[in-house]
Structure formats: structure tokens, C-alpha cells
């Protein structure tokens, strides 16, 4: 799924920056963050045409 690849890429960048700033978060709820990012940032902005 293309939207998932975009979300993982974008969230990976954020996680890397936060880690460099000693503000890393746990990966315990990674899947929930990915789904929320897809819903809130990608689909609502009309950046994809996947269902």
C-alpha cells in the first residue's frame, strides 16, 4: 500500500529527529500512529486515491 509507505517514511523521519533530541518515543503503539497519520495527514488532504 503506497499510503503506508509514505506514512512509515514520514514518521521515521520524525522519530529520527526526536531521537537525536533525546525525545524518542517507544514503538509500542507504532501501528496506531501509522494508521492515524494515514487518516489525518494523507487521506484528509487528498494526497492519495486509495480507499
mmCIF entry with sequence, helices, sheets and N, C-alpha, C, O atoms, coordinates in Angstrom:
data_MODEL
# 
_entry.id   MODEL 
# 
_entity.id                         1 
_entity.type                       polymer 
_entity.pdbx_number_of_molecules   1 
# 
_entity_poly.entity_id                      1 
_entity_poly.type                           'polypeptide(L)' 
_entity_poly.nstd_linkage                   no 
_entity_poly.nstd_monomer                   no 
_entity_poly.pdbx_seq_one_letter_code       
;(UNK)(UNK)(UNK)(UNK)(UNK)(UNK)(UNK)(UNK)(UNK)(UNK)(UNK)(UNK)(UNK)(UNK)(UNK)(UNK)
(UNK)(UNK)(UNK)(UNK)(UNK)(UNK)(UNK)(UNK)(UNK)(UNK)(UNK)(UNK)(UNK)(UNK)(UNK)(UNK)
(UNK)(UNK)(UNK)(UNK)(UNK)(UNK)(UNK)(UNK)(UNK)(UNK)(UNK)(UNK)(UNK)(UNK)(UNK)(UNK)
(UNK)(UNK)(UNK)
;
_entity_poly.pdbx_seq_one_letter_code_can   XXXXXXXXXXXXXXXXXXXXXXXXXXXXXXXXXXXXXXXXXXXXXXXXXXX 
_entity_poly.pdbx_strand_id                 A 
# 
loop_
_entity_poly_seq.entity_id 
_entity_poly_seq.num 
_entity_poly_seq.mon_id 
_entity_poly_seq.hetero 
1 1  UNK n 
1 2  UNK n 
1 3  UNK n 
1 4  UNK n 
1 5  UNK n 
1 6  UNK n 
1 7  UNK n 
1 8  UNK n 
1 9  UNK n 
1 10 UNK n 
1 11 UNK n 
1 12 UNK n 
1 13 UNK n 
1 14 UNK n 
1 15 UNK n 
1 16 UNK n 
1 17 UNK n 
1 18 UNK n 
1 19 UNK n 
1 20 UNK n 
1 21 UNK n 
1 22 UNK n 
1 23 UNK n 
1 24 UNK n 
1 25 UNK n 
1 26 UNK n 
1 27 UNK n 
1 28 UNK n 
1 29 UNK n 
1 30 UNK n 
1 31 UNK n 
1 32 UNK n 
1 33 UNK n 
1 34 UNK n 
1 35 UNK n 
1 36 UNK n 
1 37 UNK n 
1 38 UNK n 
1 39 UNK n 
1 40 UNK n 
1 41 UNK n 
1 42 UNK n 
1 43 UNK n 
1 44 UNK n 
1 45 UNK n 
1 46 UNK n 
1 47 UNK n 
1 48 UNK n 
1 49 UNK n 
1 50 UNK n 
1 51 UNK n 
# 
_struct_asym.id          A 
_struct_asym.entity_id   1 
# 
loop_
_struct_conf.conf_type_id 
_struct_conf.id 
_struct_conf.pdbx_PDB_helix_id 
_struct_conf.beg_label_comp_id 
_struct_conf.beg_label_asym_id 
_struct_conf.beg_label_seq_id 
_struct_conf.pdbx_beg_PDB_ins_code 
_struct_conf.end_label_comp_id 
_struct_conf.end_label_asym_id 
_struct_conf.end_label_seq_id 
_struct_conf.pdbx_end_PDB_ins_code 
_struct_conf.beg_auth_comp_id 
_struct_conf.beg_auth_asym_id 
_struct_conf.beg_auth_seq_id 
_struct_conf.end_auth_comp_id 
_struct_conf.end_auth_asym_id 
_struct_conf.end_auth_seq_id 
_struct_conf.pdbx_PDB_helix_class 
_struct_conf.details 
_struct_conf.pdbx_PDB_helix_length 
HELX_P HELX_P1 AA1 UNK A 2  ? UNK A 20 ? UNK A 2  UNK A 20 1 ? 19 
HELX_P HELX_P2 AA2 UNK A 30 ? UNK A 37 ? UNK A 30 UNK A 37 1 ? 8  
HELX_P HELX_P3 AA3 UNK A 38 ? UNK A 43 ? UNK A 38 UNK A 43 3 ? 6  
# 
_struct_conf_type.id          HELX_P 
_struct_conf_type.criteria    ? 
_struct_conf_type.reference   ? 
# 
loop_
_atom_site.group_PDB 
_atom_site.id 
_atom_site.type_symbol 
_atom_site.label_atom_id 
_atom_site.label_alt_id 
_atom_site.label_comp_id 
_atom_site.label_asym_id 
_atom_site.label_entity_id 
_atom_site.label_seq_id 
_atom_site.pdbx_PDB_ins_code 
_atom_site.Cartn_x 
_atom_site.Cartn_y 
_atom_site.Cartn_z 
_atom_site.occupancy 
_atom_site.B_iso_or_equiv 
_atom_site.pdbx_formal_charge 
_atom_site.auth_seq_id 
_atom_site.auth_comp_id 
_atom_site.auth_asym_id 
_atom_site.auth_atom_id 
_atom_site.pdbx_PDB_model_num 
ATOM 1   N N  . UNK A 1 1  ? 0.841   -1.169 0.000  1.00 0.00 ? 1  UNK A N  1 
ATOM 2   C CA . UNK A 1 1  ? 0.000   0.000  0.000  1.00 0.00 ? 1  UNK A CA 1 
ATOM 3   C C  . UNK A 1 1  ? 0.897   1.247  0.000  1.00 0.00 ? 1  UNK A C  1 
ATOM 4   O O  . UNK A 1 1  ? 1.756   1.402  0.867  1.00 0.00 ? 1  UNK A O  1 
ATOM 5   N N  . UNK A 1 2  ? 0.694   2.090  -0.939 1.00 0.00 ? 2  UNK A N  1 
ATOM 6   C CA . UNK A 1 2  ? 1.539   3.282  -1.097 1.00 0.00 ? 2  UNK A CA 1 
ATOM 7   C C  . UNK A 1 2  ? 1.400   4.249  0.070  1.00 0.00 ? 2  UNK A C  1 
ATOM 8   O O  . UNK A 1 2  ? 2.384   4.845  0.506  1.00 0.00 ? 2  UNK A O  1 
ATOM 9   N N  . UNK A 1 3  ? 0.179   4.406  0.576  1.00 0.00 ? 3  UNK A N  1 
ATOM 10  C CA . UNK A 1 3  ? -0.018  5.344  1.679  1.00 0.00 ? 3  UNK A CA 1 
ATOM 11  C C  . UNK A 1 3  ? 0.748   4.897  2.915  1.00 0.00 ? 3  UNK A C  1 
ATOM 12  O O  . UNK A 1 3  ? 1.283   5.729  3.648  1.00 0.00 ? 3  UNK A O  1 
ATOM 13  N N  . UNK A 1 4  ? 0.803   3.609  3.148  1.00 0.00 ? 4  UNK A N  1 
ATOM 14  C CA . UNK A 1 4  ? 1.538   3.091  4.308  1.00 0.00 ? 4  UNK A CA 1 
ATOM 15  C C  . UNK A 1 4  ? 3.035   3.380  4.162  1.00 0.00 ? 4  UNK A C  1 
ATOM 16  O O  . UNK A 1 4  ? 3.694   3.743  5.136  1.00 0.00 ? 4  UNK A O  1 
ATOM 17  N N  . UNK A 1 5  ? 3.567   3.221  2.956  1.00 0.00 ? 5  UNK A N  1 
ATOM 18  C CA . UNK A 1 5  ? 4.990   3.506  2.727  1.00 0.00 ? 5  UNK A CA 1 
ATOM 19  C C  . UNK A 1 5  ? 5.294   4.974  3.006  1.00 0.00 ? 5  UNK A C  1 
ATOM 20  O O  . UNK A 1 5  ? 6.324   5.304  3.594  1.00 0.00 ? 5  UNK A O  1 
ATOM 21  N N  . UNK A 1 6  ? 4.391   5.847  2.578  1.00 0.00 ? 6  UNK A N  1 
ATOM 22  C CA . UNK A 1 6  ? 4.576   7.276  2.822  1.00 0.00 ? 6  UNK A CA 1 
ATOM 23  C C  . UNK A 1 6  ? 4.538   7.562  4.318  1.00 0.00 ? 6  UNK A C  1 
ATOM 24  O O  . UNK A 1 6  ? 5.380   8.297  4.836  1.00 0.00 ? 6  UNK A O  1 
ATOM 25  N N  . UNK A 1 7  ? 3.565   6.985  5.010  1.00 0.00 ? 7  UNK A N  1 
ATOM 26  C CA . UNK A 1 7  ? 3.430   7.211  6.451  1.00 0.00 ? 7  UNK A CA 1 
ATOM 27  C C  . UNK A 1 7  ? 4.651   6.712  7.207  1.00 0.00 ? 7  UNK A C  1 
ATOM 28  O O  . UNK A 1 7  ? 5.167   7.411  8.079  1.00 0.00 ? 7  UNK A O  1 
ATOM 29  N N  . UNK A 1 8  ? 5.116   5.516  6.884  1.00 0.00 ? 8  UNK A N  1 
ATOM 30  C CA . UNK A 1 8  ? 6.291   4.962  7.562  1.00 0.00 ? 8  UNK A CA 1 
ATOM 31  C C  . UNK A 1 8  ? 7.520   5.828  7.294  1.00 0.00 ? 8  UNK A C  1 
ATOM 32  O O  . UNK A 1 8  ? 8.317   6.072  8.200  1.00 0.00 ? 8  UNK A O  1 
ATOM 33  N N  . UNK A 1 9  ? 7.672   6.286  6.069  1.00 0.00 ? 9  UNK A N  1 
ATOM 34  C CA . UNK A 1 9  ? 8.797   7.156  5.729  1.00 0.00 ? 9  UNK A CA 1 
ATOM 35  C C  . UNK A 1 9  ? 8.743   8.455  6.536  1.00 0.00 ? 9  UNK A C  1 
ATOM 36  O O  . UNK A 1 9  ? 9.733   8.855  7.150  1.00 0.00 ? 9  UNK A O  1 
ATOM 37  N N  . UNK A 1 10 ? 7.598   9.096  6.529  1.00 0.00 ? 10 UNK A N  1 
ATOM 38  C CA . UNK A 1 10 ? 7.462   10.372 7.223  1.00 0.00 ? 10 UNK A CA 1 
ATOM 39  C C  . UNK A 1 10 ? 7.616   10.219 8.732  1.00 0.00 ? 10 UNK A C  1 
ATOM 40  O O  . UNK A 1 10 ? 8.313   11.008 9.370  1.00 0.00 ? 10 UNK A O  1 
ATOM 41  N N  . UNK A 1 11 ? 6.975   9.220  9.296  1.00 0.00 ? 11 UNK A N  1 
ATOM 42  C CA . UNK A 1 11 ? 7.084   9.004  10.742 1.00 0.00 ? 11 UNK A CA 1 
ATOM 43  C C  . UNK A 1 11 ? 8.494   8.584  11.130 1.00 0.00 ? 11 UNK A C  1 
ATOM 44  O O  . UNK A 1 11 ? 8.947   8.889  12.234 1.00 0.00 ? 11 UNK A O  1 
ATOM 45  N N  . UNK A 1 12 ? 9.189   7.894  10.245 1.00 0.00 ? 12 UNK A N  1 
ATOM 46  C CA . UNK A 1 12 ? 10.580  7.524  10.500 1.00 0.00 ? 12 UNK A CA 1 
ATOM 47  C C  . UNK A 1 12 ? 11.463  8.750  10.606 1.00 0.00 ? 12 UNK A C  1 
ATOM 48  O O  . UNK A 1 12 ? 12.369  8.797  11.438 1.00 0.00 ? 12 UNK A O  1 
ATOM 49  N N  . UNK A 1 13 ? 11.207  9.734  9.775  1.00 0.00 ? 13 UNK A N  1 
ATOM 50  C CA . UNK A 1 13 ? 11.975  10.983 9.834  1.00 0.00 ? 13 UNK A CA 1 
ATOM 51  C C  . UNK A 1 13 ? 11.746  11.694 11.161 1.00 0.00 ? 13 UNK A C  1 
ATOM 52  O O  . UNK A 1 13 ? 12.686  12.170 11.797 1.00 0.00 ? 13 UNK A O  1 
ATOM 53  N N  . UNK A 1 14 ? 10.495  11.757 11.562 1.00 0.00 ? 14 UNK A N  1 
ATOM 54  C CA . UNK A 1 14 ? 10.159  12.413 12.825 1.00 0.00 ? 14 UNK A CA 1 
ATOM 55  C C  . UNK A 1 14 ? 10.798  11.668 13.990 1.00 0.00 ? 14 UNK A C  1 
ATOM 56  O O  . UNK A 1 14 ? 11.367  12.289 14.888 1.00 0.00 ? 14 UNK A O  1 
ATOM 57  N N  . UNK A 1 15 ? 10.708  10.350 13.980 1.00 0.00 ? 15 UNK A N  1 
ATOM 58  C CA . UNK A 1 15 ? 11.285  9.549  15.059 1.00 0.00 ? 15 UNK A CA 1 
ATOM 59  C C  . UNK A 1 15 ? 12.798  9.750  15.136 1.00 0.00 ? 15 UNK A C  1 
ATOM 60  O O  . UNK A 1 15 ? 13.364  9.807  16.228 1.00 0.00 ? 15 UNK A O  1 
ATOM 61  N N  . UNK A 1 16 ? 13.445  9.856  13.994 1.00 0.00 ? 16 UNK A N  1 
ATOM 62  C CA . UNK A 1 16 ? 14.896  10.055 13.970 1.00 0.00 ? 16 UNK A CA 1 
ATOM 63  C C  . UNK A 1 16 ? 15.259  11.404 14.596 1.00 0.00 ? 16 UNK A C  1 
ATOM 64  O O  . UNK A 1 16 ? 16.185  11.488 15.403 1.00 0.00 ? 16 UNK A O  1 
ATOM 65  N N  . UNK A 1 17 ? 14.540  12.440 14.228 1.00 0.00 ? 17 UNK A N  1 
ATOM 66  C CA . UNK A 1 17 ? 14.809  13.773 14.780 1.00 0.00 ? 17 UNK A CA 1 
ATOM 67  C C  . UNK A 1 17 ? 14.564  13.772 16.284 1.00 0.00 ? 17 UNK A C  1 
ATOM 68  O O  . UNK A 1 17 ? 15.358  14.325 17.045 1.00 0.00 ? 17 UNK A O  1 
ATOM 69  N N  . UNK A 1 18 ? 13.475  13.157 16.711 1.00 0.00 ? 18 UNK A N  1 
ATOM 70  C CA . UNK A 1 18 ? 13.173  13.116 18.143 1.00 0.00 ? 18 UNK A CA 1 
ATOM 71  C C  . UNK A 1 18 ? 14.244  12.347 18.904 1.00 0.00 ? 18 UNK A C  1 
ATOM 72  O O  . UNK A 1 18 ? 14.604  12.719 20.021 1.00 0.00 ? 18 UNK A O  1 
ATOM 73  N N  . UNK A 1 19 ? 14.749  11.285 18.307 1.00 0.00 ? 19 UNK A N  1 
ATOM 74  C CA . UNK A 1 19 ? 15.808  10.511 18.952 1.00 0.00 ? 19 UNK A CA 1 
ATOM 75  C C  . UNK A 1 19 ? 17.069  11.361 19.097 1.00 0.00 ? 19 UNK A C  1 
ATOM 76  O O  . UNK A 1 19 ? 17.727  11.320 20.136 1.00 0.00 ? 19 UNK A O  1 
ATOM 77  N N  . UNK A 1 20 ? 17.403  12.120 18.075 1.00 0.00 ? 20 UNK A N  1 
ATOM 78  C CA . UNK A 1 20 ? 18.573  12.996 18.145 1.00 0.00 ? 20 UNK A CA 1 
ATOM 79  C C  . UNK A 1 20 ? 18.413  14.049 19.234 1.00 0.00 ? 20 UNK A C  1 
ATOM 80  O O  . UNK A 1 20 ? 19.397  14.485 19.832 1.00 0.00 ? 20 UNK A O  1 
ATOM 81  N N  . UNK A 1 21 ? 17.189  14.452 19.488 1.00 0.00 ? 21 UNK A N  1 
ATOM 82  C CA . UNK A 1 21 ? 16.914  15.453 20.517 1.00 0.00 ? 21 UNK A CA 1 
ATOM 83  C C  . UNK A 1 21 ? 16.622  14.815 21.874 1.00 0.00 ? 21 UNK A C  1 
ATOM 84  O O  . UNK A 1 21 ? 16.142  15.489 22.785 1.00 0.00 ? 21 UNK A O  1 
ATOM 85  N N  . UNK A 1 22 ? 16.909  13.522 22.011 1.00 0.00 ? 22 UNK A N  1 
ATOM 86  C CA . UNK A 1 22 ? 16.670  12.766 23.250 1.00 0.00 ? 22 UNK A CA 1 
ATOM 87  C C  . UNK A 1 22 ? 15.203  12.824 23.667 1.00 0.00 ? 22 UNK A C  1 
ATOM 88  O O  . UNK A 1 22 ? 14.896  12.925 24.855 1.00 0.00 ? 22 UNK A O  1 
ATOM 89  N N  . UNK A 1 23 ? 14.300  12.761 22.691 1.00 0.00 ? 23 UNK A N  1 
ATOM 90  C CA . UNK A 1 23 ? 12.862  12.766 22.964 1.00 0.00 ? 23 UNK A CA 1 
ATOM 91  C C  . UNK A 1 23 ? 12.192  11.565 22.305 1.00 0.00 ? 23 UNK A C  1 
ATOM 92  O O  . UNK A 1 23 ? 11.017  11.618 21.942 1.00 0.00 ? 23 UNK A O  1 
ATOM 93  N N  . UNK A 1 24 ? 12.939  10.504 22.159 1.00 0.00 ? 24 UNK A N  1 
ATOM 94  C CA . UNK A 1 24 ? 12.417  9.322  21.463 1.00 0.00 ? 24 UNK A CA 1 
ATOM 95  C C  . UNK A 1 24 ? 11.193  8.760  22.177 1.00 0.00 ? 24 UNK A C  1 
ATOM 96  O O  . UNK A 1 24 ? 11.075  8.846  23.399 1.00 0.00 ? 24 UNK A O  1 
ATOM 97  N N  . UNK A 1 25 ? 10.290  8.187  21.398 1.00 0.00 ? 25 UNK A N  1 
ATOM 98  C CA . UNK A 1 25 ? 9.103   7.532  21.936 1.00 0.00 ? 25 UNK A CA 1 
ATOM 99  C C  . UNK A 1 25 ? 9.234   6.033  21.720 1.00 0.00 ? 25 UNK A C  1 
ATOM 100 O O  . UNK A 1 25 ? 10.042  5.584  20.908 1.00 0.00 ? 25 UNK A O  1 
ATOM 101 N N  . UNK A 1 26 ? 8.445   5.272  22.441 1.00 0.00 ? 26 UNK A N  1 
ATOM 102 C CA . UNK A 1 26 ? 8.509   3.823  22.296 1.00 0.00 ? 26 UNK A CA 1 
ATOM 103 C C  . UNK A 1 26 ? 7.789   3.393  21.028 1.00 0.00 ? 26 UNK A C  1 
ATOM 104 O O  . UNK A 1 26 ? 6.941   4.115  20.504 1.00 0.00 ? 26 UNK A O  1 
ATOM 105 N N  . UNK A 1 27 ? 8.131   2.227  20.549 1.00 0.00 ? 27 UNK A N  1 
ATOM 106 C CA . UNK A 1 27 ? 7.489   1.695  19.351 1.00 0.00 ? 27 UNK A CA 1 
ATOM 107 C C  . UNK A 1 27 ? 6.265   0.850  19.689 1.00 0.00 ? 27 UNK A C  1 
ATOM 108 O O  . UNK A 1 27 ? 5.715   0.173  18.820 1.00 0.00 ? 27 UNK A O  1 
ATOM 109 N N  . UNK A 1 28 ? 5.846   0.888  20.934 1.00 0.00 ? 28 UNK A N  1 
ATOM 110 C CA . UNK A 1 28 ? 4.726   0.059  21.377 1.00 0.00 ? 28 UNK A CA 1 
ATOM 111 C C  . UNK A 1 28 ? 3.440   0.349  20.614 1.00 0.00 ? 28 UNK A C  1 
ATOM 112 O O  . UNK A 1 28 ? 2.659   -0.564 20.347 1.00 0.00 ? 28 UNK A O  1 
ATOM 113 N N  . UNK A 1 29 ? 3.216   1.599  20.265 1.00 0.00 ? 29 UNK A N  1 
ATOM 114 C CA . UNK A 1 29 ? 1.977   1.939  19.558 1.00 0.00 ? 29 UNK A CA 1 
ATOM 115 C C  . UNK A 1 29 ? 2.260   2.448  18.146 1.00 0.00 ? 29 UNK A C  1 
ATOM 116 O O  . UNK A 1 29 ? 1.541   3.307  17.636 1.00 0.00 ? 29 UNK A O  1 
ATOM 117 N N  . UNK A 1 30 ? 3.287   1.927  17.530 1.00 0.00 ? 30 UNK A N  1 
ATOM 118 C CA . UNK A 1 30 ? 3.684   2.362  16.193 1.00 0.00 ? 30 UNK A CA 1 
ATOM 119 C C  . UNK A 1 30 ? 2.567   2.164  15.170 1.00 0.00 ? 30 UNK A C  1 
ATOM 120 O O  . UNK A 1 30 ? 2.307   3.051  14.357 1.00 0.00 ? 30 UNK A O  1 
ATOM 121 N N  . UNK A 1 31 ? 1.923   1.033  15.203 1.00 0.00 ? 31 UNK A N  1 
ATOM 122 C CA . UNK A 1 31 ? 0.863   0.751  14.229 1.00 0.00 ? 31 UNK A CA 1 
ATOM 123 C C  . UNK A 1 31 ? -0.274  1.761  14.351 1.00 0.00 ? 31 UNK A C  1 
ATOM 124 O O  . UNK A 1 31 ? -0.812  2.213  13.340 1.00 0.00 ? 31 UNK A O  1 
ATOM 125 N N  . UNK A 1 32 ? -0.639  2.114  15.567 1.00 0.00 ? 32 UNK A N  1 
ATOM 126 C CA . UNK A 1 32 ? -1.695  3.099  15.781 1.00 0.00 ? 32 UNK A CA 1 
ATOM 127 C C  . UNK A 1 32 ? -1.278  4.460  15.244 1.00 0.00 ? 32 UNK A C  1 
ATOM 128 O O  . UNK A 1 32 ? -2.094  5.170  14.655 1.00 0.00 ? 32 UNK A O  1 
ATOM 129 N N  . UNK A 1 33 ? -0.009  4.834  15.441 1.00 0.00 ? 33 UNK A N  1 
ATOM 130 C CA . UNK A 1 33 ? 0.478   6.111  14.920 1.00 0.00 ? 33 UNK A CA 1 
ATOM 131 C C  . UNK A 1 33 ? 0.482   6.126  13.398 1.00 0.00 ? 33 UNK A C  1 
ATOM 132 O O  . UNK A 1 33 ? 0.160   7.146  12.789 1.00 0.00 ? 33 UNK A O  1 
ATOM 133 N N  . UNK A 1 34 ? 0.841   5.013  12.781 1.00 0.00 ? 34 UNK A N  1 
ATOM 134 C CA . UNK A 1 34 ? 0.841   4.914  11.321 1.00 0.00 ? 34 UNK A CA 1 
ATOM 135 C C  . UNK A 1 34 ? -0.579  5.087  10.790 1.00 0.00 ? 34 UNK A C  1 
ATOM 136 O O  . UNK A 1 34 ? -0.807  5.862  9.861  1.00 0.00 ? 34 UNK A O  1 
ATOM 137 N N  . UNK A 1 35 ? -1.528  4.368  11.375 1.00 0.00 ? 35 UNK A N  1 
ATOM 138 C CA . UNK A 1 35 ? -2.922  4.458  10.924 1.00 0.00 ? 35 UNK A CA 1 
ATOM 139 C C  . UNK A 1 35 ? -3.471  5.873  11.115 1.00 0.00 ? 35 UNK A C  1 
ATOM 140 O O  . UNK A 1 35 ? -4.175  6.385  10.245 1.00 0.00 ? 35 UNK A O  1 
ATOM 141 N N  . UNK A 1 36 ? -3.158  6.500  12.232 1.00 0.00 ? 36 UNK A N  1 
ATOM 142 C CA . UNK A 1 36 ? -3.630  7.865  12.481 1.00 0.00 ? 36 UNK A CA 1 
ATOM 143 C C  . UNK A 1 36 ? -3.006  8.840  11.486 1.00 0.00 ? 36 UNK A C  1 
ATOM 144 O O  . UNK A 1 36 ? -3.677  9.756  11.012 1.00 0.00 ? 36 UNK A O  1 
ATOM 145 N N  . UNK A 1 37 ? -1.748  8.654  11.173 1.00 0.00 ? 37 UNK A N  1 
ATOM 146 C CA . UNK A 1 37 ? -1.069  9.526  10.212 1.00 0.00 ? 37 UNK A CA 1 
ATOM 147 C C  . UNK A 1 37 ? -1.701  9.389  8.829  1.00 0.00 ? 37 UNK A C  1 
ATOM 148 O O  . UNK A 1 37 ? -1.943  10.381 8.142  1.00 0.00 ? 37 UNK A O  1 
ATOM 149 N N  . UNK A 1 38 ? -1.962  8.154  8.437  1.00 0.00 ? 38 UNK A N  1 
ATOM 150 C CA . UNK A 1 38 ? -2.601  7.927  7.135  1.00 0.00 ? 38 UNK A CA 1 
ATOM 151 C C  . UNK A 1 38 ? -3.957  8.618  7.100  1.00 0.00 ? 38 UNK A C  1 
ATOM 152 O O  . UNK A 1 38 ? -4.284  9.311  6.137  1.00 0.00 ? 38 UNK A O  1 
ATOM 153 N N  . UNK A 1 39 ? -4.738  8.427  8.145  1.00 0.00 ? 39 UNK A N  1 
ATOM 154 C CA . UNK A 1 39 ? -6.082  9.010  8.199  1.00 0.00 ? 39 UNK A CA 1 
ATOM 155 C C  . UNK A 1 39 ? -6.029  10.541 8.245  1.00 0.00 ? 39 UNK A C  1 
ATOM 156 O O  . UNK A 1 39 ? -6.740  11.209 7.494  1.00 0.00 ? 39 UNK A O  1 
ATOM 157 N N  . UNK A 1 40 ? -5.201  11.088 9.110  1.00 0.00 ? 40 UNK A N  1 
ATOM 158 C CA . UNK A 1 40 ? -5.208  12.531 9.361  1.00 0.00 ? 40 UNK A CA 1 
ATOM 159 C C  . UNK A 1 40 ? -4.381  13.341 8.372  1.00 0.00 ? 40 UNK A C  1 
ATOM 160 O O  . UNK A 1 40 ? -4.784  14.444 8.001  1.00 0.00 ? 40 UNK A O  1 
ATOM 161 N N  . UNK A 1 41 ? -3.264  12.838 7.948  1.00 0.00 ? 41 UNK A N  1 
ATOM 162 C CA . UNK A 1 41 ? -2.353  13.635 7.136  1.00 0.00 ? 41 UNK A CA 1 
ATOM 163 C C  . UNK A 1 41 ? -2.422  13.329 5.644  1.00 0.00 ? 41 UNK A C  1 
ATOM 164 O O  . UNK A 1 41 ? -2.247  14.227 4.820  1.00 0.00 ? 41 UNK A O  1 
ATOM 165 N N  . UNK A 1 42 ? -2.667  12.106 5.300  1.00 0.00 ? 42 UNK A N  1 
ATOM 166 C CA . UNK A 1 42 ? -2.611  11.728 3.886  1.00 0.00 ? 42 UNK A CA 1 
ATOM 167 C C  . UNK A 1 42 ? -4.002  11.732 3.257  1.00 0.00 ? 42 UNK A C  1 
ATOM 168 O O  . UNK A 1 42 ? -4.224  12.423 2.262  1.00 0.00 ? 42 UNK A O  1 
ATOM 169 N N  . UNK A 1 43 ? -4.921  10.989 3.807  1.00 0.00 ? 43 UNK A N  1 
ATOM 170 C CA . UNK A 1 43 ? -6.244  10.867 3.193  1.00 0.00 ? 43 UNK A CA 1 
ATOM 171 C C  . UNK A 1 43 ? -7.045  12.151 3.287  1.00 0.00 ? 43 UNK A C  1 
ATOM 172 O O  . UNK A 1 43 ? -7.679  12.546 2.309  1.00 0.00 ? 43 UNK A O  1 
ATOM 173 N N  . UNK A 1 44 ? -7.034  12.815 4.439  1.00 0.00 ? 44 UNK A N  1 
ATOM 174 C CA . UNK A 1 44 ? -7.834  14.030 4.590  1.00 0.00 ? 44 UNK A CA 1 
ATOM 175 C C  . UNK A 1 44 ? -7.336  15.167 3.713  1.00 0.00 ? 44 UNK A C  1 
ATOM 176 O O  . UNK A 1 44 ? -8.113  16.052 3.356  1.00 0.00 ? 44 UNK A O  1 
ATOM 177 N N  . UNK A 1 45 ? -6.093  15.162 3.368  1.00 0.00 ? 45 UNK A N  1 
ATOM 178 C CA . UNK A 1 45 ? -5.552  16.206 2.499  1.00 0.00 ? 45 UNK A CA 1 
ATOM 179 C C  . UNK A 1 45 ? -5.711  15.848 1.020  1.00 0.00 ? 45 UNK A C  1 
ATOM 180 O O  . UNK A 1 45 ? -5.340  16.625 0.140  1.00 0.00 ? 45 UNK A O  1 
ATOM 181 N N  . UNK A 1 46 ? -6.263  14.669 0.761  1.00 0.00 ? 46 UNK A N  1 
ATOM 182 C CA . UNK A 1 46 ? -6.474  14.257 -0.612 1.00 0.00 ? 46 UNK A CA 1 
ATOM 183 C C  . UNK A 1 46 ? -5.178  13.916 -1.328 1.00 0.00 ? 46 UNK A C  1 
ATOM 184 O O  . UNK A 1 46 ? -5.077  14.078 -2.544 1.00 0.00 ? 46 UNK A O  1 
ATOM 185 N N  . UNK A 1 47 ? -4.181  13.442 -0.576 1.00 0.00 ? 47 UNK A N  1 
ATOM 186 C CA . UNK A 1 47 ? -2.898  13.138 -1.170 1.00 0.00 ? 47 UNK A CA 1 
ATOM 187 C C  . UNK A 1 47 ? -2.826  11.743 -1.764 1.00 0.00 ? 47 UNK A C  1 
ATOM 188 O O  . UNK A 1 47 ? -1.816  11.371 -2.362 1.00 0.00 ? 47 UNK A O  1 
ATOM 189 N N  . UNK A 1 48 ? -3.874  10.981 -1.604 1.00 0.00 ? 48 UNK A N  1 
ATOM 190 C CA . UNK A 1 48 ? -3.879  9.656  -2.209 1.00 0.00 ? 48 UNK A CA 1 
ATOM 191 C C  . UNK A 1 48 ? -5.259  9.375  -2.761 1.00 0.00 ? 48 UNK A C  1 
ATOM 192 O O  . UNK A 1 48 ? -6.231  10.049 -2.422 1.00 0.00 ? 48 UNK A O  1 
ATOM 193 N N  . UNK A 1 49 ? -5.328  8.388  -3.599 1.00 0.00 ? 49 UNK A N  1 
ATOM 194 C CA . UNK A 1 49 ? -6.622  7.994  -4.143 1.00 0.00 ? 49 UNK A CA 1 
ATOM 195 C C  . UNK A 1 49 ? -6.930  6.550  -3.805 1.00 0.00 ? 49 UNK A C  1 
ATOM 196 O O  . UNK A 1 49 ? -7.718  5.896  -4.487 1.00 0.00 ? 49 UNK A O  1 
ATOM 197 N N  . UNK A 1 50 ? -6.296  6.050  -2.736 1.00 0.00 ? 50 UNK A N  1 
ATOM 198 C CA . UNK A 1 50 ? -6.585  4.709  -2.258 1.00 0.00 ? 50 UNK A CA 1 
ATOM 199 C C  . UNK A 1 50 ? -7.758  4.787  -1.299 1.00 0.00 ? 50 UNK A C  1 
ATOM 200 O O  . UNK A 1 50 ? -7.949  5.815  -0.649 1.00 0.00 ? 50 UNK A O  1 
ATOM 201 N N  . UNK A 1 51 ? -8.554  3.717  -1.194 1.00 0.00 ? 51 UNK A N  1 
ATOM 202 C CA . UNK A 1 51 ? -9.715  3.719  -0.281 1.00 0.00 ? 51 UNK A CA 1 
ATOM 203 C C  . UNK A 1 51 ? -9.313  3.749  1.170  1.00 0.00 ? 51 UNK A C  1 
ATOM 204 O O  . UNK A 1 51 ? -10.174 3.754  2.050  1.00 0.00 ? 51 UNK A O  1 
# 
